[in-house]
Amino acid sequence: MPACLYMVWDCTAAHARVDRRMATLIDISVYKPVLAVRQAWRFDLGAALMRIFTCMVTIGSVSMLTLMGYSALKAGIVSSVCALAVFLVSPRVSRLIDERGQSRVVPWAAAIALAGLALMLATASLGLPYWLYFPAGIAMGFAPNPGAIARARWTYLVKARAHDFGVGSVSIKTVFSYEGVIDDIAFMIGPAASVALAAGIAPAAGLAFGGACYLIGCALLLSSRSTEPAEGWADGSEPAQPTAGAERPASLFVACPQVRVLFFLMLFLGALYGVLDTSTVTFAQELGFPIIASISLVLQASISVVSGMVFGAMRPRASLLRQFVAVCCLIGGAYCGLFLVRGVASFFVVVCAAALFYAPFLITLNTVCEASVPGARLTEGITWINAGMTFGLAVGPTVAGVFVDMYGSIAGLNTAAVFALMIPLTALACARIVRRALA
């Protein structure tokens, strides 16, 4: 055989070995059993609609109030009240959901949140006193967390009802990746729809649309009774019976050190994005290209959707602890590149590269949370770590405003990089705490 044919044969064999290796590392077919669970379609669609509203509350309130003529400070205060209410109230609502069941708690909690939204819309539309926005924002904090509810249902199906629903081959990481993609899609739709409707129709139109989505989503979620977790269910066993006279367990934030670690990691990520979003708007205005802010958000969300799907299909050989440390170092290190931004090109390179690790970071942290808390309290656990993100998003714009006003947008981007650096430092310092839950 001629030498050239030997070379072709060797190259073909090498490509075949690479293809086989990639096939063992990435398997897109893992999503087929998830999509085949028809009973999950209603609660997943419902949770997706509910997410649209929760993703637009902060920017929707700011857009509504600024378009009505309120100052950025007054609009920001109302937005911060909404975010802090979610941080303070939402984990407690989720705790009640775990203890008493979704169908008993979600309706009244959603009713309080929608009543708060109605008060906010009425205040805006009728020109009522400004102070009414504050009780409205506090009431909106009662909104049940749709991402935590959906993940709790999937965990229940996979761990306690796998045989009934045919999901025995599905891993928690896969369903969390699937839910992460839905999170990203809602994040792409919610804020954009809120701003567009408020500017194009009426200032209150964006939040009104979100409220309608939330109401319809709640109805769909609650109609899927067969997938609702049983009260006090234990992984793979019958629901646990409460002991007579037993004291109510402490909050997971107090009782579980792993939840505290995850909370602070998400807080730093939320503060990073809060600072980054504010600084990006100023950075774009300074360069004379305001559209940069919108393009960067769309690009980051699109990249995150793709990376989340790929990550969910991967079969990494590393332990969950190593994956946890790795994703924290990767996302933190990537956003530390903001220290180097000096123009449009370097900005897009940094934010697009960092967006690759956003979905894997969230998926891994949710998976660590699932491994760290009892299955019957997963809604509360996931809500706590999401509350960390919410709190960071509430604090970030204020911090950014101080530095941007004093030193310009580059100082704001550098501040975001400092928050990014805190993520790997915290993960490395607290790896032993996380290890205890994964042993």
Secondary structure, DSSP 4 states (H G I P E B T S, - for coil): --HHHHHHHHHHHHHHHHHHHHHHHB-GGGGHHHHT-THHHHHHHHHHHHHHHHHHHHHHHHHHHHHTT--HHHHHHHHHHHHHHHHHHHHHHHHHHHHH-HHHHHHHHHHHHHHHHHHHHHHHHHT--GGGHHHHHHHHTT---HHHHHHHHHHHHHHHSHHHHT-TT--HHHHHHHHHHHHHHHHHHHHHHHHHHHHHT-TTHHHHHHHHHHHHHHHHHHH-GGGSPPTT--TTSPPPPPPTTPPPPPPHHHH-HHHHHHHHHHHHHHHHHHHHHHHHHHHHHHHT-THHHHHHHHHHHHHHHHHHHHHHHB---S-HHHHHHHHHHHHHHHHGGGGG--SHHHHHHHHHHHHTTHHHHHHHHHHHHHHHS-GGGHHHHHHHHHHHHHHHHHHHHHHHHHHHHHH-HHHHHHHHHHHHHHHHHHHHHTHHHHHHHH-
